[in-house]
Amino acid sequence: MANFNAVHPEIKVKVQYLDYASGDDQVTTAIEAKTTPDIVMEGPERLVANWGAAGKMLDISDLWADTKDDIIAASPAVEAACKNGEGIYYEYPLCMTTHCMVINYNDFEAAGALQYLDEATHTWTTEGFLNALDALNAAGYQPTAVVYCGGQGGDQGTRALVTNLYSGQFTNADHTAYTMTSEENIKALTLLQTLVNEGKLDADPGIVAGDEIALFCNSTISIGFCWNASAAVSNKASLADDVKVFPMAFPSDDGVPELQGGIWGFGLFDNGDEAKAAAAKTFVKFVCDDPSQAAASVYASGFFPTRASLGDVYAGTDKAENGDYAIFMPFLGDYYQVTPNWAAQRTEWWNLLQRVFAGGDVAAEAAVYEANSNK
Amino acid sequence: MQKTAVQPRQSVAMMQSRRRENIAGYLFMAPSLLFFLGFVVFPMVMCLVYSFTDYTMTSFSFSGFANYQRMFQDAIFGKALWNTIILVLISVPVTCFFSLWAASIISKLHDRTTSFFRCVFYLPVVTGSVAVTVISRNMNWLGDASTALGCIITILLTTSVGQPIVLYVSALNNVDQSLVEAASVDGATNLQTFWRIKWPQIMPTTLYILVITTINSFQCFALIQLLTSGGPNHATETIMYYIYYNAFKLQSYGYGSAMGIILALIIAAFSALQFKVAQTDNG
């Protein structure tokens, strides 16, 4: 903020931080009370698919004029996710990441399970994952992992686990419907149900991702399904002595994962004040593109730049290990979070997992999920 | 004649004096009345209006009774209503009975000991739901659909009994001791003394506790939001949480308002019933 005000003292910016638990509610309240901020930092699922679709956001296509190619060079998926079906941009992206999973390298080494993963590419096949679970269980590392489903927190992990096991898709290609009843997804859910029933894997409807991460960090479990570069930094201090973090892609039958992405950027609420909108655009441009600021902005996020020209912003810094997570960026999969009814789907998702792990018929429960989500 | 000439003058003066008193009374009430109208009556009226609309983030149109029809076809609303009623039917009597029992023991203790126990029981109220839920998150039963609601009720009790115990201790201390002693001299047993002497005198407190506990139980929200989000598989879904979910997560403001109206009517019916029963007991 100081950097911005040094260049633009005529523009005053007040920042308010929202947390994941109540941020949505605060924005919803602000929208209905017509007290929205000029700028909001979020992802396409809200900026484009929710508030943009509801006509609450400004068209910020002009911001893209000189950076579109640079952003596409970093990831075409980012550019596609930031606009609606008519090509109107509601998000100006700053950073991105791929959500991955994590293993305790020490446990895998002791259990002789390292042979089942590709350490160079941080990938493994579904078969390798199953063999690793067997090895960990045989070596007494129980519980191996917990499929958390107590709420929507960190649900990107459980979604990626299910869709990758047999290369299923979470939605159809044009992002108009959820496809959990596909053969691949039913097979994956059935496999997880079987693993839980056999005691090779745990499922817990009482915990969410934050609790699962804590279990991984304190060495209770050997595998975590909710991890990324930012989590690695924020949980560093809470790692038990015998935990050696080794990030992994989600296992897939063909060994080529499709990871769930996170794209964060800025959107502008339509508050009917052109002067404020112009000032907001100046701020957003400064944070994202100013040569003196852009890399620092991405660095502060702990994620990766959405502009190819910025390169590795962590090289030679005290967050150099964040750069290791860039290995997953080529596996960035379809950004399906822009599918309609996303908020309702998220609740349906963890309820589906709860029903499946409580012994429900997988096909029938997936059909219920799909019917409720595709309303 | 003289009499009749003076009387109207006196009554006019009295009327003026009464009017002045009334105006002064209304002026004193005005600040509270404005807040009551602005923050209670107006939102209630708006809620009633919205309940007849298809009000979302993108639309606002009159929809008649569509929200109410949808509500009674919504299986999750049915589940939430059932859970809420179970929660109220268990937590209200248990809270009242436990509070009265605890207060009757505490009130007989030494002053300092009484104060200590009042603090102990009131502590969960002061620390708030968040602190209580942080401790309660480790309860594995919350993840089991068959035990989760029982768990929630148990946790709710810890935060509900504090205020009733404090109120009952005060009420029991205010019971006319001369009547208790007279009953004792007449040979009444402890149970008879309680039912014939103490119970009628603490009835206003009991009524207040019943009504407040009922309303709080019907509006159980924070525990659900922080602990289970209504799960597992809607086993702990309550009407309040479902209203919040529809209004804030799905932005179905009209549907949420309709559920709010139904909840308000149910609470009003329960409260009226409690007033009626308590009046009969008193009568």
Contacts between the chains, C-beta under 8 A, distances in Angstrom:
chain1	res1	chain2	res2	distance
A	24	B	248	7.1
A	24	B	249	7.1
A	25	B	248	4.7
A	28	B	57	7.6
A	28	B	248	5.4
A	28	B	251	6.3
A	29	B	248	7.8
A	31	B	57	6.6
A	32	B	57	7.7
A	32	B	253	7.4
A	50	B	57	7.9
A	51	B	57	7.9
A	53	B	58	7.6
A	54	B	57	4.5
A	54	B	58	4.7
A	55	B	58	6.8
A	56	B	57	7.4
A	149	B	231	8.0
A	149	B	232	8.0
A	150	B	142	8.0
A	150	B	143	6.6
A	150	B	228	7.1
A	150	B	229	7.2
A	150	B	231	6.5
A	150	B	232	7.6
A	151	B	228	7.8
A	151	B	229	4.4
A	151	B	231	7.1
A	152	B	229	7.3
A	204	B	143	5.7
A	205	B	143	4.2
A	205	B	144	7.6
A	205	B	145	7.8
A	205	B	231	6.1
A	205	B	232	3.9
A	205	B	233	7.8
A	206	B	137	7.9
A	206	B	139	7.8
A	206	B	140	6.2
A	206	B	142	4.8
A	206	B	143	2.8
A	206	B	144	7.9
A	206	B	228	7.9
A	206	B	232	7.7
A	207	B	143	7.4
A	211	B	137	7.5
A	343	B	249	5.1
A	343	B	250	5.9
A	343	B	251	7.9
A	344	B	249	7.6
A	344	B	250	5.7
A	347	B	229	7.7
A	347	B	245	7.1
A	347	B	249	7.1
A	350	B	229	7.9
A	350	B	231	6.8
A	351	B	231	6.4
A	351	B	232	7.9
A	351	B	233	5.8
A	351	B	234	7.1
A	354	B	145	7.7
A	354	B	231	5.9
A	354	B	232	4.5
A	354	B	233	5.0
A	355	B	233	5.6
A	358	B	145	6.6
A	358	B	232	7.2
A	358	B	233	6.8
